[in-house]
Amino acid sequence: MDLGEAMARLLAGDDSESTVIEAAARADPSALRPFHDRLIDAEAWVWPWRPLWVAATEETAARLVAEVDAGAGMSERWLMALGLSRTRTAAAALSRWTKEPPPVAASLYVPIAQYAHEGGWELGTEGIRPLSSLPSYALTPTEADRPLAGCLPLDERCPWCGLALLRLLDVDLDDPGVAALGLAGHGRVVATTCLDCGSYTDVLGEYRPDGTATWSDANTRPGYLPPAGEWDLDLPTERLGLGPLRCTPVEGIAWNAGGSTLGGLPDWIQDADYPSCPRCRTTLYFLAQLTGDDLWGESAEGCHYVFFCADDCRTTAVVYQQS
């Protein structure tokens, strides 16, 4: 079944072919542009919805703004779609609504400007401050001695549970091989986490130019952690290296083997969750997502999302989400 037929069924109330729509959107988000007006008119929402709206035009963004201004029943979802559009129209509207809240604002759980995080950006002094790169690379299995990603034990142990800290990502952003990310000048970034405690809270790390990394004193112990040693965790054995450029920023799927990605937009399992730098308080920049299937080499739950401070505070954060 082609995209047009699948969309016709959806608009008629039959979402049985939503996987066709998702696949088309991930392969080429611009293919959904001819259907955006019809989706708005029908108040139709497809899960997973992020790939459908990431290529929305300025014109579509203007329609979404009008819906939110009018207090439409789908306003919160239209805010999500608007944030994904990463358009000048979206930035202007979120800036205005920060000062003059629309009707939906009273029912939101986060500040309205935070809906920009859906599209990997936030309001900045010049309109849009990117929090992710749109180009992305697949991360694929490797036998290299120094893999780009994987759970490699460090000498340091987690101060909370005693497990060895793990080197989850090690990437030189000045390497010409990752030039498409547009992050040259930031040097080598090494992100660390605790496999156990990182399931309950974001884990902050600090890294040095020589490639070493350590636990950050800015970490805040969550209200609950299991007793030390309660879980007998086997370390993931798979190692990942740099693969080819992906076709789109939303091609990597967080649920699947082969979904691990350097750059692009995070494929959130839950809500968008961009941590802040404990030093400079700016929102951290998204670097990579590492899926459970890719790390364990078998069916596994969840996805790790890796961030770093683009203001060069040498801070990283690892966010873990699962269904």
Secondary structure, 3 states (H helix, E strand, C coil): CCHHHHHHHHHCCCCCCHHHHHHHHHHCHHHHHHHHHHHHHHCCCCCCCHHHHCCCCHHHHHHHHHHHHCCCCCHHHHHHHHHHHCCHHHHHHHHHHHHCCCHHHHHCCCCHHHHHHHHCEEEECCEEEECCCCCEEEEEECCCCCCCEEEEEEEEECCCCCCEEEEEEEEECCCHHHHHHCCCCCCEEEEEECCCHHHCCCEEEEECCCCCEEECCCCCCCCCCCCCCCCCCCCCCCEEEEEEECCCCCCCCCCCCCCCEEECCCCCCCCCCCCECCCCCCECEEEEEEEHHHHHCCCCCCEEEEEECCCCCCEEEEEEECC
